[in-house]
Amino acid sequence: MIYQLVYASTARKVMSEEALFELLNKARENNEKLQITGFLVYHSAVFLQYLEGPETAVKTLFDKICQDTRHSACTILLESSSDQRIAEQWSMAYKKIDEIKPELMQKLVEITAAYQDKQDMSDRDKIMDLLRRFRLQL
């Protein structure tokens, strides 16, 4: 089984594109070694990240991510298991927000707003739908 984890966090300061790409390159390098795949969305100082792989590796990585001082309020939005990966091709995929289709952008805005407002984020289907739609645009 593949362990899946989706979390959101808030950047302590707005990240430059250069800093974000540096973060992505390091994540790709580390994730490949750990057999973790996933993707990252960054919007309005909110990180929304999907990680999948061996459960112990993903949980250990998530704990390490939560210790990173570049962001705060790490909140798990979804934990699940699956027979197959959603992001099997990507050690850490990323797409610029301005390249995302408007209907997907609306869903992303809804989820990040709900996270920022500390609303209930337990709607697994809504989160998984967003992830699948995002994946199709990569």
N, C-alpha and C positions, 0 to 999 in steps of 0.2 A: 504494500500500500504506500501511496505517496501522501505525505503529510502536507497540508495546505494551510497557510496563514496569511491573513490580510490585516494590516495595521495602518493606522493613521498617526501622524505626529505633526507638531507645529515647529516650524523653523524659528530659531531664536532671532534670526535676522534674515532678510531676503537674500537668497543665494544668487550670485552672479552666474551667468551661463558657464563661464570658465570653471568656477568652483564646483558646479553641478557635474560637469563632464569629468572633472578630476575624481569626484566621488563615484561616478558611474564606472570609470576605468578600474578603480581599486576594487569596487564591488564585483565586477566581472571577473577579475583575476582571482579573488578569494572564492567566489561562488563556484567557479569551475573546479577548483580543488576539492570543494565540499560536496559536489554533485547537487548543488542547489541551482534552480532556475527561477525566473520570475520577471517582473517588470515594475517600473517605478513611474509614478505620475507626480508631478510637482505643480501645484496651482495655488495661488494666493497664500503663499507661505505655508501650505499644508502638503506634507508628503503622504501619499497613498501608495503603499507597496504591497505587492503580492509575492510571496515566497513559497516554493514547493521543493520537496526533496525528502531525504531521510529525516524522520521526526527529531531525533536527537540533534542532528546538525542544524536544522531550521530553528529549533528552540534555543540552542546555544548562540546562533547568529542573532536571533531576535534580542536575546539578553544583552549581547554586545552592542547592538544598534541602540538599544534604550539607554546605554551608558554614554553614548556619543553626546558631547556638549553642544553640538550644532542644532539640536532640536530638543523639544520637551513634550510632555504629555503623550507618550507612546500609549496607544490604545488599541487593543486587539478588536477588530471588527468581525473577524471570522476565523474559526479553526475548523478544519474538515479533513477528510481523507478521500482519496480517489484511487481508482485502478490505473489511471493514466494522467500524465502531466498536461497542463494547459499551455505552459510556456517551454515546452521541451527544447526548442531551438535556441533559447536565449539565456545566457548566464545572468544577464540583467538588461532587459530591453527598456527603451525610453523613446518617447516621441514628444516633440515640442508641442506645447499647448496650442499654439496658433496653427498647427497642422491637423488638429483633431476636428472631425466633422461636427457641425453645430448640434445635432441631436445627441451625440455622445457627450459633447461638452455640457449640455444641459443636465444630463444624468450625473456627470462628475461634479458639477456645481451643487446639485442637490445633496449628494453624499458628503462633500466637504463642508457644506453649510450645516448639515445635520451634526457632523462631528464637532464643528466649532461651537455650535449651540448646545452641545452635550445632549442631543436628542437620542432616542433609542435607535441603535444601529444593528439590531438583531435580525433584520430582514435579509437572510442569507441569499434568497433568490435575486433580490435587487442588486446586491453586491456582486454575485456571480455573473449576472447578466451584464453589468458594467465591465467586468473583467474580460468576459468573452468578446464583447463588442470592441473593447480596447485592443485586444489581441488581434482581431481581424484587420485593424488599421496599421499594424506594425509591418 
